[in-house]
């Protein structure tokens, strides 16, 4: 995989920076921009590189083959210099992540729904998990600001949300697949809404207009998807932020009392160790990388890991198990057309209904089905004679006649689902790999089965001639949440409502680790809003200190 040279020159970094950000994904880009645009000196350390869009697999006709290795979602399969291995020997699923400027937004589908009000009050409403220390209404202004900055495309007034939900750009086309999915939902009397995507329907700032390639999850060749190497981070650098690539952070260093972070130690691609001093350190390394770094940063004052007096660092991992029902139709649905990104979504079964026998719910969405190999892969569950030989040609042609109803199911926090440090596996610098210990709960299995049945119902209502179901996607949890949760009580949380760790005064976390519950909405929208809120609080406190 080719990479772009780092734009920033680390030779000009001050000895002590105001804000040091670890990780250049969505949250790191938002925090870097927020602090830099307020006049603070900012350095962002990223162990990955700048990715050259010319190298995205979708530029080539054999793109479905290219995504099997160097562009695989699984870092254990890619094994690129920027990657670190993940021990999944005790996990029902394995995480999707990508180390680069832009982080896993290089791979995300840019679906952009918000959490709903009930997601912040699960304990109060359903008697499980915990309530967030903030509400939907408190977070809404930050959502609105982020949406305006990146040019989110959508239709105002989604009836599943409170009034006042608006978007800066009109929606992308529903396409034939989206229209058929909407007609099915209408026939059943179920909620649906045009897809809300961080994919501009017209040229916006540094982003191009969506060309509907349909390969969003492997990088957008058009430059139309709001991956954060294209939006937020370039603007942060225009305001003076420095991005240092190939920088693998090995530990956060604290003062003798352990109450303040003094900076971080990182290792460059030549294996040379560096120390970068900072007044504020912000971790944005995702829900696996951030707890890994905190655990690796254990010292005499923090023997169980930095900021871990609650013993909650790494615990309560939520992965949003995905399920799907793929239907094929007689109609030519042009099913390669994007965005992918969601064409439509349905929150009909998002909320708890006690009569179903489980709590919480799912977000369902229609996706295109690009590529003949994708269609063949979906048929692997069938007997050999039903797939290979003469049938394979018809299966490959079905790719243009498919609709994928897929769903995120809400994953409730459980202490035993966690990230620890592997005793056996290390990365290329000899640092312990994260170990993911994760088991799907009975509640989640019931939710998955229920949701698959509802998506089959939608296909039948639309006249599908063949339906293939997948109750769990073991290789698709790109939503890494909850491993350093926020809260007001230091004994029951790792950070406060503004992402500041309870144990270390100037150490913040701004990624999906700080989620209290997962909801079932795709989380990058909420991660970005939370990161903006964290960044603004850092700026506010810095200005108070200087005044």
N, C-alpha and C positions, 0 to 999 in steps of 0.2 A: 504494500500500500504506500503510495507516494504521499509526502507531506509537504506543506508549505513551511518555509523558514519562519522562525519566530519573528514577529514584527518588532517586539520590544528588545531593548538592549539592557541586559541586567547590569552592565558596568555603570549605569547612571542611577542606580537605585540608592536612595539615602541610607545611611547606616541604621537609622531608626525611622520606620514609616508609621504614619498615623493608623492605617488599617491594613492588616495583612490577611488576605483571603486565601483559603486553601480549597482549590477546586474551581474550575472555570465553566461549570455547567450552568443551568438556568439560575439557580439561587446565587452562585458565585458571581455571575455576570450582573445580576440585578443589584447585589450589594456593592460590587465594584463601581458600577455606574452611579449609584446613589451617593456613595461617599466621595467619589472623584468630582462629580458635578457640584458638590458643596464646597469644593476647594481643599479637601483632605488629600494627603499623599496616600496612594494606594498601590500595593503590589499584590498580584494574584499569582499563586503558584499552581501550576497544572502539570501533572505527570505525563499527560498525553501531549499531542501536537496540534498544530493547525492542519485541518484536513483539506486537501485540494478537491473541490467539487468535481473537477475533471476525472477524478478517480472513482467517483461513486459507481457502483455496479450497474445502475440503470442506464448509464451511458452506452452500454454494450448489449447486443442482442442476447448474449449468453448470461445475462444478469442473474438468472435463477441458479446457475451453477456457481457464480462468483460468491453468492451469499452463503455458500456452504462452508467456507473456511475463513478467509481474511475478513469477510464482512458478516460472519456469523454473529448472532446475538450473544452467544455464550462465550465469555472470555476464556474459559477452559478450552474451547475449540479454537479461538483465534490465536491466542498466545503471542500477541504482538509485543514489541518492547514496552509499550505503555501499559500493558495489561498486568494484572496480578491474578494468580489463580484463586479459586474459591473452593473450599472443602465442602462438598454437598453430600457427603457420605451418609449423613443423618437427616436428610431433608426430602420432603415429598416433591419439591420443585427446586429449580435452580435459577438464580437471578439473572436478569438481563441488565447489562451495564456497558458503558463505553467510555474510555478515558480519552478525552480530547478537549480542546477549546470548543465549547458547546455541549460537552458531556453527552449524556444519553439522549439529548434532544436531537442529535444527529440521527438517531434511530426512531424517535417517537413519531406517532402518527399525527401529532399536533391537535388531537381532540381537546377541546377547551371548555368543558363544563365546570361549573362551580359546585362546591358542596352545597347542600340545601340546609335550611335552618335546623332541622332535626339532628343533623350530623354533629352539631356542637352540644347536644343535650341528650345523648344516648342513655346515660345513667338516669336522668330525671324522667325520661319518657318510657324507657324499656327495662330499667332496672339492671342493666349490664354495663360493663366497661366503666368509663368515667366521662364526666362532662369536661369540655374544654374551658379554659379560663377566659376565653373570648367568645363572641357571638358572631353569627352571620352578619348582622348589621355593623358591627365594629370592623369587620374585615372588608366590607363592601367598598368603601372608598379606595382602598388599595387595589382591589380587583379592577375597579373602574380606571384607575390611573395606568395600571399595567396594560389593560386592554387597549386604551387609547395610544399608548406608546408603541405597541407592536402591531396594531392594525388588525384586531380580531374580526373575523367575518361571521355574521349570524343574523338572525331575525329577532327583533326586539319582542319582549313581552312573553317569553316562554311561560305557559300557564302552570308549570310545575314549580315555579319560583315566585317569591313575593314580587309585587309591582316594583317597577324601576329598573328592570334589567334591560340594558340597551347595549348596542355594539357600534363601533365606529364605521364598519364597512358592511355592505350588503352581503348576503350569503353566497357561497359557491353553488353551482347548479346541483339539483338533486340527482340528476341523471335518471336513466331508465330504471336502474336498480333501486334507487331511492324512492322513485314514484311508486313502483310496485310494492315496496315495503310499506310505504305510507298508506296505500290503498288497503293493504291487509290489516294494518292497525285500525283504520277507519271502520272496516267491516266488523271488527270485534269491539269497537267502541273504546279502544285503548288510546292513551296519550301517545303522541309523537310530536316531534318538532324538527325543523330543518337543522342539520348539523352545525354546531358552533365549532369553528376551527381557527387555530392560530396560523392560518394560511390565507393570505390576502386575495380577495376576489378582484383586486385591481392593484397596480403597482403602488407600493407604499414604502417610503424611505429607502432603506437598503434592500428591500424585498421586491422580487418580481411578481407579476400577476400569475396566479395558479394556471398551469397549462394542462392539468389533469392527467399527469403521467401515471398516477395510481401506484407509485412505488415509494411513497413517503417514508416508510419505515426503514429504508436503506439509503437515505440521503436524497435530497431533492436536486436533480441535475439543473432544474430551472432556477434555483435560488429563490424559490417562492415560499418555502416553509420557514416559519419563524424558529429556526434553530438558533441558539443563542450565541453562536459564532458569527451570525449575520445580523443579529439585532441585540441591543444592549451592550455587548462587549465591544464592538467597534466604537460605539458612542462613548463608552467608558474610557477607551484609549484616547479618543479625541479630547477628553477632559483631563488627560494626563496620567491615567492609570497605566501601570506597567504589568504586562503578562509575561511570566517566565515559564516556558514550556520545558518538558523533559525533567521536571523537578518533582521527585517523589518525596513527600514529607514523611519523615520517620517518627517524629515525636514533637509534641508541644512542650516547651521548656517553661518552667515557672521559677519565681524567686524563692528564697530560702524558706519563707513562710508558707509557700504553696498557695497563696491567695491571689497572686497576679501572674498572668502569663507574660513572659519577657520576649517571646518570639518562638520560632520553630527551627528545627533542624531538618534539612532536606538533602537528598542525594541526587546529583546530576547524572546524565547518561554515561559519563566516564567513571562513575563510581566515587566521585569526589564529594565529600560532605561539606555543607555550607550551613551557616547560621544566619537567619534574618531576624533582626530585632524589630519589635513593633509595640505600639501603645495599645492596640486592640487586635485580637486575633479572632477571625471568624471562620468556622468550619463549614464547608459546603461540599463535602465529599460523598454524599448520598447516604441512604439509610443503612448501608453495609460499610462503606469506607469510613464514615465518621466514627461509629463506635469502635471500629478496628483501631483507628488512630488514637482515640481516647484510652483504649486498653493498652496500647503500645506505649503510652505516655505515663504509665505508672511510675511513681517515685516514692521516696520515704514518707512524704506528706499525703500522698494519694496511692496507697499500696494496692488498691483494687482497680486502679485505673483513674485517670484524671476526671474530675467532676462526677465521681461515682460513689459518693457517700450514701446514696439511696439504693445502691446495687441495682439500678435500673438501666445503666448503660448497656446497650445491646439487647435488652429484653423487650418483649411486646412487639416483635417484628411482625409486620403485616404486609402480605405480598399480593393481595387482590387476586385470588384465583380466577382465571378466565375459563369460560366454557363457550361452546358455539354450536350452531346448527347450520350446515351448508346445504342450500337447496339449489337444484338445477331445474330449469324451465324450458319450455318449448320456444319461448321468445328469444330473439337476439337482444340481450340487455346491455351490450357494449360494456361488459363487466370488468374491463381493464381500466375504465375511466375513473380517475380520482375525483375528489381527494380521498385519501385513505389514512388518516382523517375519516370522520364519519359522514355519511351522506344524510342520514337522519338519526335521531336517538329517541328512545322511549324511557320515561321514568315511571311508567304505569305501576311497576312493582318495586319501587325504590324504598317505600316506607314499610314498617312492620305491620303485619296483619296477623294477630294471634291465631286465627283459624288455620293458618298454614303449618303450624307446628314448629316454627323457628322464628328468630328475631332478625330484624333488618332486611335488606333486599338487594336489588341488582339494578344496574344501568345497562340497558340493551341498546345496540346500535347496528346499523347496516353499513357494511364495508364492501367495496368491490372485490373481485376475485381475479387479480392479474396473473397471467402466465399459465401455460399448459402444465408445467411441472407442479405448480401449486395444486392444480386440479387432480393430477395423478397422486400426489402425496396424500390428499384427502381421502383417496380410495384404498389406501394401504390396509385398512381394517378389513377389507373384503377378502374372500378366498382368491388364491393365485389365478385361477382360470377366469375370474370375474374382472381381473385388472390387466393381466399381461397377455401378449399375443394380439389377436385382432381387436379386443375391446379397448386397448390402450389408445387407439386412434380416435375413437369416439369420445373417450374420456378427455383427451387433450382438447378436442373441439368444444367440449362443454364449458371450458373456461370463460367463454364469452356469454354464457347463459346462466351464470351463477349469481347467487346472492348469499353473502355471509352475514347471518345474524350472530353477533358475538356479544358477550356480556362480561362486565366486571362485577364480581360479587363482593359484598362487604366482608371484610376480614376483621374479626374482633380481636383486640389485643389479649394475648395470653403470655404469662411470664415465661413459660417453657419454650416458646418460639423466640429464638434469640440468635445473636451474633457473638461468637467468642473468638479466641485466637487458636488456630490449629496447632497441635503439638507436632505434627509431622510435615506439613506442607509449608513451603516458603516461596517468596517471590524471587525475582532475579537478583535482588540486592540482599537476599538472606533474611528479609523481614518476614515474620509469621503471617501466613495467609489468614483471611477471615474464615471461620467455620460457621456455616449456616445450619442451625438445628431448627427444623420446622415441620410440624405435622398439621394436616388439615383437620379441623374440628368436626364433630358430628353436626353442629349447627350449620357449618359451611357446606358439608356434603349434602345436607337436606336442601339448602338454598341452591346449590348447583343443580341438583336433580330437578327441582321445581322450575328453575329458569330455563333449562334445556327443553323441558316440556312446553313451556310457553312459547319458545322460539320455533319449535316444531309446529305448534298451533298457528303461528303467523305464516309459516311456509304453506301449510295446508290451506289456509284461507286465501293465499295468493295463487294456488294452483300448481305448486311444485310437483314435478314428475319424479324426483328422487331427492331424498333427504338423508344426509350423513351427519351424525352428531358426535361431539367430542365433549365429554363431561369435565375434563380438566386438561388445560394446556400446561404440561409440566415445564416447558421451556420458554414461557412467555411472561413471567412476572417481572415486568420492568418497573413496577411500582413498589419502592423500597421505603417503608414507612414505620415510624413509631419507636425507634430504638434509642431515642433520647428525648422522651416526651416532655411537653411543657405542662406547667401547673403552678399553683400558688404555694403548695406545701413542698418544701425541699425534701421531705421524707418520702414523697410519692411522685416525684418528678425530677428531671435533670436540669431543665431550664425554666425561667419564668416566661410570662406571656410575650415578652419581647426577645426571646431567644438567648438571654444572658444566663450562663450557668450559675446555679446556686452556690457552687463551691469556689469558683474562680471569678473574681470581680470583672475582669476585662476579656473574658473568653465567651464568645457567642457561637450559637449554632443556628443556621438559617435554611437548612434543607429539609427533606421529608422526614428526617429523624424526629422532628419535634411534633409530629402529628400525635394527637391523643387517641382518636379513632380514625378509621380509614375512609368512611363513607363508601360509595361505590362509583363515584365520579372519578374520571381520570385526574390524577393529582397535580400535574405540572402547573395548571392554572392557579391552584391554591398555594403550591410551593412558591410560586413567583410573587403572589400577593403577600404571603408571610415574609418573604425575603425583603420586599420593599418596606414592610413595617419594621423589620429588624434594622435594616439599613438606615431608615429615618431616625430611629431611636439612637443609634450609634452617633449619627451626625448631631442630633440634639444634645446628647451628653458631652460630645467633644466641644461643641460651642459653649456649653455651660461652663466647662472646665477652663476655657480660654477667656471667658468674660470676667 
